[in-house]
Amino acid sequence: MSDILPTANQNTFNNPWSVSYYSRKFAMHVANAPAAWIEGEVVSIKKYPHGAYLKMKDLNSEVFLPASTFLDDILQDLEKIKEGTHVVFRAQPQFWVKRGELTMSLMYIREVGVGDILQKIEELKEKLQSEGLFDSQHKKKLPFLPATIGLICGRNAQAKDDVLQNVRRRWPSARFIIREVSVGNSPATPKEVSSAVEKLDNISEVEVIIIARGGGALEEVVFPFSNEELIRTVYSVQTPTVSAIGHESDVPLLDFVVDFRASTPTDAARTIVPSIQDEQNFVKQAQMQLYFKINNQLENEKQILDNMISRPVLKNISTIFEPQLRTIEQEKTRLLYNYRSRIEREIGSFSSVYTHLQALNPKSTLKRGYAIVQQRGKVVSKVAQLKCDDNILVQFTDGEVSARIENIKVEVSKKKKNEESRSEK
C-alpha cells in the first residue's frame, strides 16, 4: 500500500484511507461545525475531578446525545443540576480521534425554570392560535348520550375512578374503553397520550374521548399537556374530545383545542352523560304537562260542543231547513204559474191558427154552397180555360159530378166594356 494517501476523488477500494487519516479529516470537519443552543433532559451525569460526562435526551422522543466538559465554571454549574433536569445548553461538536468518539463539548448549561417553560408555552399558544387550532368553528358538538366513552388516564389513577364512578352513578349503562398511559412529568407522556387518542379515534363505536388527570405540580399537569405534537393530534381527530386535567386553575394548551374543557374529572363525568334521575324527572314532568294540556284541550272542545248544542237551531233541527223549504215552495208556485201561463198562451195561439186554417180549408168553402171545377186533375178557375165538349169534374161537399161543356158564356168586366166602347168610337 502506498505511503501517499489518495485525495477524496482518488479514494477507492484499491486506494483506501487509513483509520487515523480519516479520523483526523473527520475531526477537522467536526471542529468546523458551529456551536448550537440545545434543549433536552439530563439522563445521566458522571463527574470526575477534572471533568464530567453527560448523556442528554430529547424531551419528546428516545434520541440521545453525549456531552462532556473540562471547564471549571461548567463543572461548578453541574453541581446544581441533577439527573432528569430540563436544561438548555450550548455545545460545540468534538471528535476524539484516538477513541473514535463524537461528543458535544459543553460551553454553557442552565436549568430551565418554570418561568422559561411557561414563556415557551405562551409562545406556542400564540402560534397555534394564529393557525386557527383553537377557533370555535372547529369545535365538535358532544353527543347527548354516548353509548361508548373512550377514557385516557394514568395507570391506577384517582382521575380514572372519579370519571368511572360519576358517569356510572349518573348513567349506569354507560360503556368505557380505557387506555392507561403515563401522565406524569415524563417526556413519554405527550407521545403516549397522542397515540391513545389516535387509537380511540379509530374505534367506530367510541363517541367521545376524555383525557383525564388529577391535580399535581405545574410541571406534571400543565407542561406535558401543552406539547405541540399532542395539541395537533387532538385537533386532527374526528371524535369529540373532552379535557379534564388537574384543577380548574390548571390550564394546559390541551384545554384550548379540545371540544369541551371540564374543570375536573368529576365535572367531565357530569358533562358527558346526563343524570338518569334528572331525565326520569324530566319525562314525568313532560308526561304531566302533556296530560294537563290534553285535558285542557278536551275541556275546551267540550265547552265549544256544549255551546253549539245549546243553540236553538240545534234543539229543533227542522228550523235549519225552513228557509230552504220556503224557497222551494216559492219556486214551485212561480214555476207552476209560468207553465200555466205559457200553456194558455200556446193554446190561444193554436186556436187562432186552427181557425185560420179552417177558414182556408176548401171544404169550408164548399159548405157555403160553392163547388170546385177540375179538368184532368187541375182546378179550373176561369172560363177561358174551358171549351165546348170538354169533360169536367164538379166537386161538392157531399160528392162529385162529371159533366160536359155545351155552352160557354164569358162575362165581360166594366173596365173591358169601357175600353171596347172607346175603341168603337
DAKAHU-V526287 format. One record per pair of residues at least 12 apart in sequence whose C-alpha atoms are under 6 Angstrom apart, sorted by sequence separation. I is the first residue (numbers start at 1). J is the second residue. D is the distance in whole Angstrom. If there is no record, write none. Layout:
# DAKAHU-V526287
i=I j=J d=D
i=I j=J d=D
This chain:
# DAKAHU-V526287
i=43 j=55 d=5
i=54 j=66 d=6
i=92 j=104 d=5
i=243 j=255 d=6
i=391 j=403 d=6
i=43 j=56 d=6
i=54 j=67 d=5
i=91 j=104 d=6
i=92 j=105 d=5
i=391 j=404 d=4
i=42 j=56 d=5
i=53 j=67 d=6
i=54 j=68 d=6
i=91 j=105 d=5
i=390 j=404 d=6
i=41 j=56 d=6
i=53 j=68 d=4
i=91 j=106 d=4
i=248 j=263 d=4
i=389 j=404 d=6
i=390 j=405 d=5
i=41 j=57 d=5
i=52 j=68 d=6
i=91 j=107 d=5
i=242 j=258 d=6
i=247 j=263 d=6
i=389 j=405 d=5
i=40 j=57 d=6
i=52 j=69 d=6
i=90 j=107 d=5
i=241 j=258 d=5
i=247 j=264 d=6
i=375 j=392 d=5
i=388 j=405 d=5
i=389 j=406 d=6
i=40 j=58 d=5
i=51 j=69 d=6
i=90 j=108 d=5
i=241 j=259 d=5
i=242 j=260 d=5
i=243 j=261 d=5
i=244 j=262 d=5
i=374 j=392 d=6
i=388 j=406 d=5
i=40 j=59 d=5
i=51 j=70 d=4
i=89 j=108 d=5
i=240 j=259 d=6
i=242 j=261 d=6
i=243 j=262 d=6
i=374 j=393 d=5
i=50 j=70 d=6
i=89 j=109 d=4
i=244 j=264 d=5
i=373 j=393 d=6
i=88 j=109 d=6
i=244 j=265 d=5
i=373 j=394 d=5
i=88 j=110 d=6
i=372 j=394 d=6
i=87 j=110 d=6
i=231 j=254 d=6
i=372 j=395 d=5
i=87 j=111 d=4
i=371 j=395 d=5
i=86 j=111 d=6
i=87 j=112 d=5
i=155 j=180 d=5
i=371 j=396 d=5
i=86 j=112 d=6
i=150 j=176 d=6
i=154 j=180 d=5
i=226 j=252 d=5
i=147 j=174 d=6
i=148 j=175 d=5
i=149 j=176 d=5
i=150 j=177 d=5
i=151 j=178 d=5
i=152 j=179 d=5
i=153 j=180 d=5
i=154 j=181 d=5
i=225 j=252 d=6
i=226 j=253 d=5
i=148 j=176 d=6
i=150 j=178 d=6
i=152 j=180 d=6
i=154 j=182 d=6
i=226 j=254 d=6
i=154 j=183 d=5
i=225 j=254 d=6
i=222 j=252 d=5
i=367 j=397 d=6
i=208 j=239 d=6
i=210 j=241 d=6
i=215 j=246 d=4
i=366 j=397 d=5
i=208 j=240 d=5
i=209 j=241 d=5
i=210 j=242 d=5
i=211 j=243 d=5
i=212 j=244 d=5
i=213 j=245 d=5
i=214 j=246 d=5
i=215 j=247 d=6
i=208 j=241 d=6
i=210 j=243 d=6
i=211 j=244 d=6
i=212 j=245 d=5
i=213 j=246 d=6
i=190 j=224 d=6
i=185 j=220 d=4
i=67 j=103 d=5
i=69 j=105 d=6
i=184 j=220 d=5
i=194 j=230 d=5
i=66 j=103 d=5
i=67 j=104 d=4
i=68 j=105 d=5
i=69 j=106 d=5
i=67 j=105 d=6
i=68 j=106 d=6
i=201 j=239 d=6
i=44 j=83 d=5
i=43 j=83 d=5
i=190 j=230 d=6
i=42 j=83 d=5
i=43 j=84 d=6
i=42 j=84 d=5
i=41 j=84 d=6
i=42 j=85 d=5
i=41 j=85 d=6
i=41 j=86 d=5
i=40 j=86 d=6
i=41 j=87 d=6
i=40 j=87 d=6
i=39 j=87 d=6
i=39 j=88 d=4
i=38 j=88 d=6
i=38 j=89 d=5
i=37 j=89 d=6
i=37 j=90 d=4
i=212 j=265 d=6
i=36 j=90 d=5
i=159 j=213 d=5
i=36 j=91 d=6
i=159 j=214 d=5
i=35 j=91 d=5
i=150 j=206 d=6
i=35 j=92 d=4
i=149 j=206 d=6
i=148 j=206 d=5
i=151 j=209 d=6
i=148 j=207 d=6
i=149 j=208 d=5
i=150 j=209 d=4
i=151 j=210 d=5
i=152 j=211 d=5
i=153 j=212 d=5
i=146 j=207 d=6
i=27 j=95 d=5
i=23 j=97 d=6
i=140 j=240 d=6
i=163 j=265 d=6
i=167 j=269 d=5
i=163 j=266 d=6
i=166 j=269 d=6
i=162 j=266 d=6
i=170 j=275 d=4
i=171 j=276 d=6
i=159 j=265 d=6
i=163 j=269 d=5
i=170 j=276 d=6
i=140 j=259 d=6
i=139 j=259 d=5
i=134 j=256 d=6
i=134 j=257 d=5
i=60 j=187 d=5
i=59 j=187 d=5
i=145 j=273 d=6
